[in-house]
Structures are given as structure tokens and as C-alpha cells.
Amino acid sequence: MILIAGDSWGCGEISRGMSSVLHTGLEQYIVNENINSINVSQFGGSNSEAYNKIKTFLEIKDKINITEPITKILIFQTEWFRDFHGFRHPYPFENYCNYIFKHEYFNKDKVISSWYYRLSRLAQEHSVNMYLIGGSSDTIFLDKFSIEYPGLHIACQSMTNLIVNGNHRINDPVYGVSVDLFEEFSASDVSILESLIDDFNKAENRLNVWKDNPDYFWPDGSHPNRLGHKILFDFLKSTGVIHEHC
């Protein structure tokens, strides 16, 4: 059995306005292979929320009469700053943006790595392999990633790059696409502003990639549709991440 976790990218094809799921994407293709699957992804979810859902499920699955073992866990990575209180309930929004970027901006690699370490410990504790998929946020990529984070693997560094360019690897990962956060931020620190502008440009470019490829990012323009998920599924199958013995 495969467990899927993450934000709305893990939910599948999303309707315009994010009012419903039109096709469960990767989950449906896995089920079509006669592989049992459980999906705990949620709209607007954060990386920490995905971790907590995985942890809770692994701890209680026997109590809810799920006896089939979880052979692997697929996790869609999302934007790092969603882990901070206030992302969905700003107070006010401008103050939240300034706090995040002034106090945590240069720690984003640390925030992401900390999440990887937590997943790695959980994978080892439950003897299950976990596979990261770059969704609304690309993943990092290290040649010795699974040595640094035992039990955790990069299955697809960038789903967007895989769909559009046929290659899951990306030289300059995009860790956030919420351009409204960047637009609200103000600072006098030149070094912060330079990095901020770079990330803002990458976010805008990523949004334009989705807009320019409606065949795969339709109907809402910010999530891959069933065709995009089929590309991901075929890729994961070709690399052996998904196979008949899952």
C-alpha cells in the first residue's frame, strides 16, 4: 500500500476556484494499477502538516483496521513559509510578511532541511521508505541525499520541470510561488532585497510556466491536471518508485 501526503498538489486535478477535485491524479493512476493507496493530502497544507498526518497515520493505522503494510510514502513538497503561523490567517498580512522575511528568510534552507531530518527519523522509526516530489515547491537535490537523510529519497525534484521539459532535475529550484508575499515585503537591507528579488523573479517565472502550458495546468492554472499527473506517474513507474509489488 502507498500513502500519499502533501498539499493540494497531492490531491490531483483541481477545479477553477479550487472548489473541488476533478480527478485524483497520481492516486487514481496508482489505483488503476491495482495498488492500494491512501491519500492524506490537504488543500493549503504545509510541510509540517504533511509530516504530522504521516506520523499520525503510521501510529494509528493498526487501530483503524488497516492491516496491509505501507510499503512507501510519496510526499509532495510545498512552500517552506507555510510552516509559520499566519500564512492562512494573517494578522495583518503585511506584518506577517515582514516578520517571515526579516527573521526567517535566510533560514529557508534550514527550515526545509529540518523537515527532511524529521521525515528521515520517522522513516527509520517505521522502517518505510519515503519519496519526495517537488510540487508547488521544488525539492533540493544532493547526490548523496539518502545518505544525509536515511529512508528519504528524491523521487522527482521538480514536477513542473518534468512535465514541461521532460527532466525532473532543475538547476535553480523554486521554493515558493506566493508572489503576494514578496510584493508586501519592505526592507532596507540590500542583501535581503537582492535575494528577495531573485526569488520573486523565480516565482513569477514559475507562474508564467503554468500559464503558458494550459494543456497540463488547466483548469485552475496553478496545479497540474490529470495529464500532468499521468506524466509524473509514468516517470515514477519508469524509475521503479511505483511497481506492482507496492
N, C-alpha and C positions, 0 to 999 in steps of 0.2 A: 504493500500500500504506500502511496505517495501523499505526503502532506504539503500543501501549498500555502504560503503565507506572504503578506505584504500589504501594500496599499491598493488603490483602485486598479493599478496595472495588473495586479494578480486576479482581479475579478473578471476580466475579459473585455468584450466589446461593449462600450458604454454609449447610451443614447445621448442625443444632444440635450444639454442642460443637466446631464448626469442624474437623470431621474430613474433610470432602470438599467439593468444588464440585458443586452440583446442576445449575447452569445457568451458562454463562459470561457471561451478562448482555450488556453492551454489545458485547463481542466477537462474540457469536453473532448479534446483530442486524445488525452490520456485515457479517458473512459472508453473512447471508441476502440482503443487497443485492448479492451477487456482488462484494464488495470484499475483497481480500486483507488479512489482518490478522495481526500477530504480537503476542502478549501476554507481557510480561516482568514483570508484577506478581507480588508475593510476599506470603504471609501474614506479618503482623508487620513488614513492611518500613518503612524510614524514608525521608524525603525525599532524604537523601544517597545512600541505596542505590538509589533510583529514578534519580537523576542518573547514578550510576556504571553502572547497567545500560544506560541510554540511550547514554551515551558509549561504552561497550564495544561495544554493538551497531553503532553507526554506524561505528566504527573497523574492525570485523572482518566486516561483512556481505558484502563482496565476496569475502573469503577463504573464506566458507562457502557460496558459490554462490548468494547471494541477489542477483540482478541487477535485480529490479524496484525502482525508486526509492521511497524513503519520502517520501510527499507531505506527511504531517503526523503529529504525535505528540500523543497525548492522555494527560495525566498527572493521576492522582488525588492531590491533596494530602492529607497525613496530619499527625498531631500533631507540632509543632515539636520537642518534647523527645525524640522518638525518636532524634534525631541524636546524642544524647550516650551515650557508653559506659556501660553498666549498665542501660539501660532493660529489656532482656530478661534480664540476668544481674546482678541487684543484689547488692551486697556491703557491708554488708547493705542491705536495701531502704530502711530509714528514713534511713540515712546518705546514700544516693543522692538521695532526695527533698529532703533539706535542702540538699545541695550544689547541685542544679539550681536550686532556687528562691532560695537566698541569692545565688548567683553569676551566674545566667543569667536569672532570672525577668523582670527589667526589660529584658532584651535580646531578648525573644522576637520583637519586630518586626524587629530587626536580623538575627536568625537566619533568619527567613523571607525577608527582603529579600535577604540574601546568597545564599540558594538560588535566588531568582528571577534574580539577576545571573549566577550560574553557568549556569543554563539558557539565559539570553539569549545569553551568549557562545557556548555550544555551538550554539544555533540559527543564529547568524550564521556560525559557522565551517563548518557543514554545509549552509547555505542551505536550512533546513527550518523551517516554522512549527510552534510548539508551543502547545498549548492546555491550560490548567489547568482542572481540575474539582474543586470543593470536595467532599471526601468525608467521612472521619472528622474532617477539619479544613476549615472554610470557607476560602476564599481572601480576601485583601484585595481592595479594589476602588478603582481610581483611574480617573477619566475619561480620563486620558492614560497609562494603564498601558503600552500598547505603544510609547509614545514613551520612557518611562523604561526599559522593558525590551524593546528591539527584538527581533522574532522570537517574542516570548512574548505570549500573549493569554489573557484570562479568558473561557473558554467557558461556564462555569457556576460562579457564585460559591458557591452552596450547593445541592448535590443534594438535601439534606433539605428545604430550603425550597421547592425546585422541586416535589418530589413532594407535599408536604403542602399547600402554599399556592398552587402554580401560578406562583410567581415565583422565579427563581434569585437575585435580589438580596436581600440581608439587611442591615439597618442595623447590627446588632450581631453581628459574626461570632464563631463559636465555634471556637477554635483547639486545643482539647483536651477529651477526654471521659473520660480516665482518672481518675475521681474518687478512686481509691485513692491516687494520688499526693498529691492535696490533703489527704486525710484523715491521711496520715502526717506531714505537714509541721508544724513548730512554729517560731514566731519571735516575737520581742518587738517588732520593728519594725512600728509601727502602719500605716505607709503600705504596707508589703508585705502585711500581713494584710488590709487593706481591698481591695486589688486581687485578692488571692488568693481572698477570699470571693466577690467578684463573678464571677471565673472559675469557681469551684466551683459557684455557683448556675447559671451558664450551662451548665456541663457536665451538671448534674443535670436541668435543663430539657430539654436535648437528648436525654438518655437516656429521659426520660419521653415525649418526642415519638415516638421509635421504638417505645416500649412501647405507646403509645396508638394506633398505626397499624399493626396486625399485617398488614393486607392488603398492605402494601408492605415491611414489615421483619420478615417471617416467613421461615424458621422459627427463626433464632437470636436475633432481636430486636436485633441491633446492626449488621446490614448490609442494604442494600436487596435485595429479591429480584428475580426476573425481571420482575415488573410495574413495580417501581421503575426498573429499568434500561431498560425499554421507554419510560417517560416521559422519561428522560434522552436516549435515542436519538432519539425523536421531536422533542425540543427541539433537539438538535444538528443534526438534519436540517432543521428549520424555519428555523434561523439560518444555514444554509449551511456549517456546520463540517464536516458529513458530506454528501457528494454523490456522484453516480455517477462522477465523474472522479477520485476519490481514488486 
